[in-house]
Amino acid sequence: MKYLFYIASFILITSLSVQKSYSQNPKQTKKHKPKKPKKKGEPYVPQYHDRDSDGDGIPDGRDKCIHTPKGEPVTPFGCPYDVDFDGVYDYEDQCKDQAGPRENNGCPWGDKDNDGIMDNLDECPDVPGIKVFHGCPDTDGDGIKDKDDQCPKQRGTIAYKGCPPPFVDKDGDGIGDYDDLCPSVPGVKSNKGCPEIKAEEKKILDEAFKNLLFETNSDVIVESSYNSLNKLASLLINHPKYKLHLEGHTDNVGNDDANMDLSKRRAISVKNYLVQRGVQEYRISTDGFGETRPVDTNDTENGRHNNRRVEMNIIYPEQQ
C-alpha cells in the first residue's frame, strides 16, 4: 500500500505541473491543443509520407530513389533495377548483364587490341603493346615506345629520339658499330659483326643451338640439351680467351611482358649451366628481346618454333 501511495502521488504532481506549465505559457498551450477535425467535403492535402514525387507508385516516405524517371520499373523501395549489381541502374546501364564502372556506362573495360592491358589503362588501346609502356608497342625493341620513336622499326637511342646514331664503321665490315659485337675487327653479319667462326667451332655452336630445349613456358633446360651444351662448355674452357654472347627470343603467343622476362631468363639459364660446367661467369654476357625480333612468321607453328630461340655468338680474343 505504501508503494501505491507514492505512485499515485507522483502521477498527481506530474499532472499538475503540466497544467501549471501550460497555464504559465499560453503560447505553448495553444500548440498542444488538438486540431479541429476537417469539415465534410474539405479537400485532403497529402502529407510528405503520402506523396509520390516520381509517380512510381511508392510513397516518398519509403521511396529510396524519389527522382526515378517516370515509367521506369522499380523495386519495393522505389529504386530502379540493377540486374548486374554494379551500382549503375538498368535504365542507364549499356551492359545490363555485365558489371562495369559508371565511367564506362556500366560496361566492363575491354581490351580491343588483345594485349592483356585493359583499355582504361592502355595508352594505345588500338595497337598491341607491352605493360612497361602502358600498352604501347616497341616494335624495334630499343626501349623507346613507338609513339615516341622517330624510327620505330630501327633500333636507336634516346639521344637520337629512337633512331640509330650516325653510321660509324671503324672496322669497315659494313656493319655499323652500334650493331657490331666486334666493332674493332672485320666480321660477318651472320655473327653479329664478328669474324666467321671456324668450321669445327661453328658445328659445336650450331649443335648447341639446335638441340637447346626448355620446358613449356619455363627457363628450365630439358635434359636432352645437356650433351650439346657440355661440348660448348668444353670449347670455351679450351679457349680461355673466347667470350660468348647469348640472346633470348620468344614467339608472340601470350603476354608481351611475360615473353620479355622469359627470354631474359632463358638466356641466363644457359649461362648458369655453362658456368656450372666450369666456364668463368664474366666471359658470358646475356640479353633478352622477347617477341620483338622474330626471324620467321608467328602465324604458323613452325614459324613460332623458329622464333623461340637463344642465339649464341662466340667473340674471338683478337676482338677484345
C-alpha positions as CSV (number, residue, x, y, z in Angstrom):
1,M,0.0,0.0,0.0
2,K,2.9,2.3,0.8
3,Y,4.3,2.0,-2.7
4,L,0.9,2.5,-4.3
5,F,0.6,5.8,-2.4
6,Y,3.9,7.0,-3.7
7,I,3.0,6.1,-7.3
8,A,-0.4,7.9,-7.1
9,S,1.3,11.0,-5.6
10,F,3.8,11.1,-8.5
11,I,1.1,10.9,-11.1
12,L,-0.9,13.7,-9.5
13,I,2.1,16.0,-9.1
14,T,3.2,15.5,-12.7
15,S,-0.3,16.2,-14.0
16,L,-0.5,19.4,-12.0
17,S,2.9,20.6,-13.1
18,V,2.0,20.0,-16.8
19,Q,-1.2,22.0,-16.3
20,K,0.7,24.7,-14.5
21,S,3.3,25.0,-17.3
22,Y,0.5,25.4,-19.8
23,S,-1.2,28.0,-17.8
24,Q,2.0,30.0,-17.3
25,N,2.9,29.9,-21.1
26,P,-0.3,30.3,-23.2
27,K,1.6,30.1,-26.5
28,Q,2.7,26.6,-25.6
29,T,-0.8,25.7,-24.5
30,K,-2.1,26.7,-28.0
31,K,0.5,24.4,-29.6
32,H,-0.7,21.4,-27.7
33,K,-4.4,22.0,-28.5
34,P,-5.8,19.3,-30.7
35,K,-6.6,20.3,-34.3
36,K,-10.2,20.6,-35.1
37,P,-11.5,17.8,-37.4
38,K,-11.9,18.8,-41.1
39,K,-15.4,19.5,-42.2
40,K,-17.0,17.2,-44.7
41,G,-16.2,17.9,-48.3
42,E,-12.9,19.8,-47.4
43,P,-10.1,18.7,-49.8
44,Y,-7.4,16.3,-48.5
45,V,-3.9,17.7,-48.5
46,P,-1.4,14.8,-48.7
47,Q,1.4,14.8,-46.2
48,Y,5.1,14.2,-47.2
49,H,5.0,10.5,-46.4
50,D,2.0,10.0,-48.7
51,R,3.4,11.9,-51.7
52,D,4.8,10.1,-54.8
53,S,7.0,12.7,-56.4
54,D,8.3,10.5,-59.2
55,G,5.0,8.7,-59.8
56,D,6.4,5.2,-59.4
57,G,3.7,4.0,-57.1
58,I,6.0,4.1,-54.0
59,P,5.2,6.9,-51.5
60,D,8.1,9.3,-50.7
61,G,8.0,8.2,-47.1
62,R,9.6,4.8,-48.1
63,D,11.0,5.7,-51.6
64,K,14.8,5.5,-51.5
65,C,15.0,7.0,-55.0
66,I,12.4,9.7,-55.3
67,H,13.7,11.0,-58.6
68,T,13.3,7.9,-60.7
69,P,12.4,8.6,-64.4
70,K,8.7,8.2,-65.0
71,G,7.6,4.8,-66.2
72,E,10.8,3.1,-65.1
73,P,10.1,-0.2,-63.1
74,V,11.2,0.0,-59.6
75,T,11.8,-2.3,-56.5
76,P,9.6,-2.2,-53.5
77,F,11.9,0.5,-52.1
78,G,11.3,2.8,-55.1
79,C,14.7,2.4,-56.8
80,P,15.2,1.3,-60.4
81,Y,16.5,-2.3,-61.0
82,D,20.3,-3.0,-61.2
83,V,20.4,-6.6,-62.5
84,D,24.3,-6.9,-62.5
85,F,24.7,-5.1,-59.1
86,D,27.4,-2.7,-60.5
87,G,25.8,0.4,-59.0
88,V,24.6,1.6,-62.4
89,Y,20.8,1.4,-62.7
90,D,19.5,-0.7,-65.7
91,Y,17.9,2.3,-67.5
92,E,21.4,4.0,-67.7
93,D,23.4,0.8,-68.0
94,Q,24.6,-0.1,-71.5
95,C,25.6,-3.6,-70.3
96,K,22.8,-4.7,-68.0
97,D,24.0,-8.2,-67.6
98,Q,27.7,-7.4,-67.1
99,A,29.1,-5.5,-64.2
100,G,31.1,-2.4,-65.1
101,P,32.1,1.1,-63.8
102,R,29.9,4.1,-64.2
103,E,32.8,5.8,-66.1
104,N,32.2,3.2,-68.9
105,N,28.4,3.4,-68.8
106,G,28.1,0.3,-66.7
107,C,30.1,-1.9,-69.2
108,P,33.4,-3.7,-68.2
109,W,36.6,-2.2,-69.6
110,G,37.5,-4.1,-72.8
111,D,40.8,-5.0,-74.4
112,K,40.4,-4.0,-78.1
113,D,43.9,-4.9,-79.1
114,N,44.1,-8.1,-77.0
115,D,47.4,-7.2,-75.4
116,G,46.3,-8.1,-71.9
117,I,46.0,-4.5,-70.8
118,M,42.5,-3.1,-70.2
119,D,41.6,-0.2,-72.4
120,N,41.2,2.2,-69.4
121,L,44.9,1.6,-68.6
122,D,46.1,1.3,-72.2
123,E,47.6,4.4,-73.7
124,C,47.5,2.7,-77.1
125,P,44.2,0.8,-77.0
126,D,44.1,0.1,-80.7
127,V,47.6,-1.3,-81.1
128,P,49.0,-4.3,-79.1
129,G,51.7,-3.1,-76.7
130,I,53.6,-4.1,-73.5
131,K,52.8,-3.3,-69.9
132,V,56.1,-1.4,-69.2
133,F,54.9,1.2,-71.9
134,H,51.3,1.3,-70.6
135,G,50.0,-0.8,-73.6
136,C,52.1,0.9,-76.3
137,P,54.4,-1.1,-78.6
138,D,58.1,-1.0,-79.0
139,T,58.5,-2.6,-82.4
140,D,62.3,-2.4,-82.7
141,G,62.9,-3.4,-79.1
142,D,65.2,-0.4,-78.4
143,G,63.4,0.5,-75.1
144,I,61.6,3.5,-76.7
145,K,57.9,3.1,-77.3
146,D,56.8,3.6,-81.0
147,K,54.8,6.8,-80.4
148,D,57.9,8.5,-79.1
149,D,60.3,6.8,-81.5
150,Q,61.1,8.6,-84.8
151,C,62.5,5.3,-86.2
152,P,60.1,2.7,-84.8
153,K,61.4,-0.1,-87.0
154,Q,65.1,0.6,-86.4
155,R,66.9,0.2,-83.0
156,G,68.1,3.5,-81.8
157,T,69.0,5.6,-78.8
158,I,67.2,8.1,-76.6
159,A,69.8,10.7,-77.6
160,Y,68.7,10.3,-81.3
161,K,65.0,10.1,-80.5
162,G,64.8,6.4,-81.2
163,C,66.9,6.4,-84.4
164,P,70.3,4.8,-84.7
165,P,73.3,7.0,-84.2
166,P,75.1,8.2,-87.3
167,F,76.7,5.3,-89.2
168,V,80.2,4.6,-87.9
169,D,82.0,1.5,-89.1
170,K,85.5,1.5,-87.5
171,D,86.5,-1.9,-88.8
172,G,85.0,-1.3,-92.3
173,D,83.0,-4.6,-92.4
174,G,79.7,-2.8,-93.5
175,I,78.1,-3.3,-90.1
176,G,77.7,-0.2,-88.1
177,D,79.4,-0.1,-84.7
178,Y,76.0,0.3,-83.0
179,D,75.0,-3.2,-84.1
180,D,78.5,-4.7,-84.2
181,L,79.6,-7.0,-81.4
182,C,83.1,-6.8,-82.7
183,P,83.5,-3.1,-83.8
184,S,87.3,-3.2,-83.9
185,V,87.7,-6.3,-86.1
186,P,86.0,-7.0,-89.5
187,G,83.4,-9.6,-89.3
188,V,80.2,-11.0,-90.9
189,K,76.6,-10.1,-90.4
190,S,75.7,-13.7,-89.5
191,N,78.0,-13.5,-86.5
192,K,76.8,-10.0,-85.4
193,G,79.8,-8.3,-86.9
194,C,82.4,-10.7,-85.5
195,P,84.6,-12.9,-87.8
196,E,83.1,-16.1,-89.1
197,I,84.0,-18.8,-86.7
198,K,86.0,-21.9,-87.6
199,A,84.1,-24.8,-89.0
200,E,84.6,-27.1,-86.1
201,E,83.6,-24.4,-83.6
202,K,80.6,-23.5,-85.7
203,K,79.4,-27.1,-85.7
204,I,79.5,-27.2,-81.9
205,L,77.7,-23.9,-81.7
206,D,75.0,-24.9,-84.2
207,E,74.5,-28.2,-82.4
208,A,74.1,-26.5,-79.0
209,F,71.6,-24.0,-80.7
210,K,69.5,-26.7,-82.5
211,N,69.3,-29.1,-79.5
212,L,68.5,-26.5,-76.9
213,L,65.1,-27.1,-75.4
214,F,63.2,-25.7,-72.4
215,E,60.2,-26.9,-70.5
216,T,57.0,-25.2,-71.7
217,N,56.7,-21.6,-70.5
218,S,59.8,-22.1,-68.3
219,D,63.5,-21.4,-68.2
220,V,64.3,-25.0,-67.1
221,I,66.5,-26.6,-69.7
222,V,65.4,-30.1,-70.9
223,E,67.9,-32.9,-70.1
224,S,68.3,-33.8,-73.8
225,S,70.1,-30.5,-74.3
226,Y,72.9,-31.2,-71.8
227,N,75.2,-33.1,-74.2
228,S,75.4,-30.3,-76.7
229,L,75.9,-27.7,-74.0
230,N,78.6,-29.7,-72.5
231,K,80.5,-29.6,-75.8
232,L,80.1,-25.9,-75.9
233,A,81.4,-25.5,-72.4
234,S,84.5,-27.6,-73.3
235,L,85.1,-25.4,-76.3
236,L,85.1,-22.3,-74.1
237,I,87.2,-23.9,-71.4
238,N,89.8,-25.0,-74.1
239,H,89.9,-21.4,-75.4
240,P,90.1,-19.3,-72.2
241,K,90.1,-16.0,-74.1
242,Y,86.9,-16.7,-76.0
243,K,83.7,-15.0,-74.9
244,L,80.1,-15.9,-75.5
245,H,77.1,-13.6,-76.1
246,L,73.6,-15.1,-75.6
247,E,70.3,-13.5,-76.8
248,G,66.9,-14.9,-75.8
249,H,63.9,-14.6,-78.0
250,T,60.3,-15.8,-78.0
251,D,57.2,-16.1,-80.3
252,N,54.3,-13.6,-79.9
253,V,52.0,-16.0,-78.0
254,G,51.0,-14.7,-74.6
255,N,51.7,-11.5,-72.6
256,D,54.4,-9.3,-74.0
257,D,56.0,-8.5,-70.7
258,A,56.0,-12.2,-69.7
259,N,57.7,-13.1,-73.0
260,M,60.3,-10.4,-72.5
261,D,61.0,-11.8,-69.0
262,L,61.1,-15.4,-70.2
263,S,63.6,-14.6,-73.0
264,K,66.0,-13.0,-70.5
265,R,65.6,-15.8,-68.0
266,R,66.3,-18.5,-70.6
267,A,69.5,-16.8,-71.8
268,I,70.6,-16.5,-68.1
269,S,69.7,-20.2,-67.6
270,V,72.0,-21.2,-70.4
271,K,74.8,-19.0,-68.9
272,N,74.3,-20.6,-65.5
273,Y,74.5,-24.1,-66.9
274,L,77.8,-23.3,-68.7
275,V,79.2,-21.7,-65.5
276,Q,78.4,-24.8,-63.6
277,R,80.4,-26.8,-66.2
278,G,83.5,-24.6,-65.5
279,V,83.2,-21.6,-67.7
280,Q,84.1,-18.3,-66.0
281,E,81.0,-16.2,-65.5
282,Y,82.5,-12.9,-66.7
283,R,83.1,-14.5,-70.1
284,I,79.4,-14.9,-70.9
285,S,77.0,-11.9,-71.5
286,T,73.2,-12.2,-71.9
287,D,70.3,-10.2,-73.2
288,G,66.6,-10.9,-73.9
289,F,64.3,-9.4,-76.6
290,G,61.1,-11.2,-76.0
291,E,59.0,-11.2,-79.2
292,T,60.4,-8.0,-80.7
293,R,62.9,-9.7,-83.1
294,P,61.2,-12.6,-84.9
295,V,63.2,-14.4,-87.6
296,D,60.1,-16.1,-89.0
297,T,56.3,-15.7,-89.1
298,N,54.3,-16.2,-86.0
299,D,51.3,-17.4,-88.0
300,T,52.4,-21.0,-88.2
301,E,53.6,-23.5,-85.6
302,N,56.9,-23.9,-87.4
303,G,57.4,-20.2,-87.6
304,R,56.7,-19.8,-83.9
305,H,59.2,-22.6,-83.2
306,N,61.9,-20.8,-85.1
307,N,61.2,-17.6,-83.2
308,R,61.6,-19.4,-79.8
309,R,65.4,-19.4,-79.6
310,V,68.6,-18.5,-77.7
311,E,71.1,-17.2,-80.2
312,M,74.8,-17.8,-79.4
313,N,77.8,-15.8,-80.7
314,I,81.4,-16.5,-80.0
315,I,83.7,-13.5,-79.7
316,Y,87.4,-14.1,-80.5
317,P,90.3,-12.9,-78.4
318,E,91.6,-10.5,-81.1
319,Q,88.2,-8.7,-80.9
320,Q,88.7,-7.7,-77.2
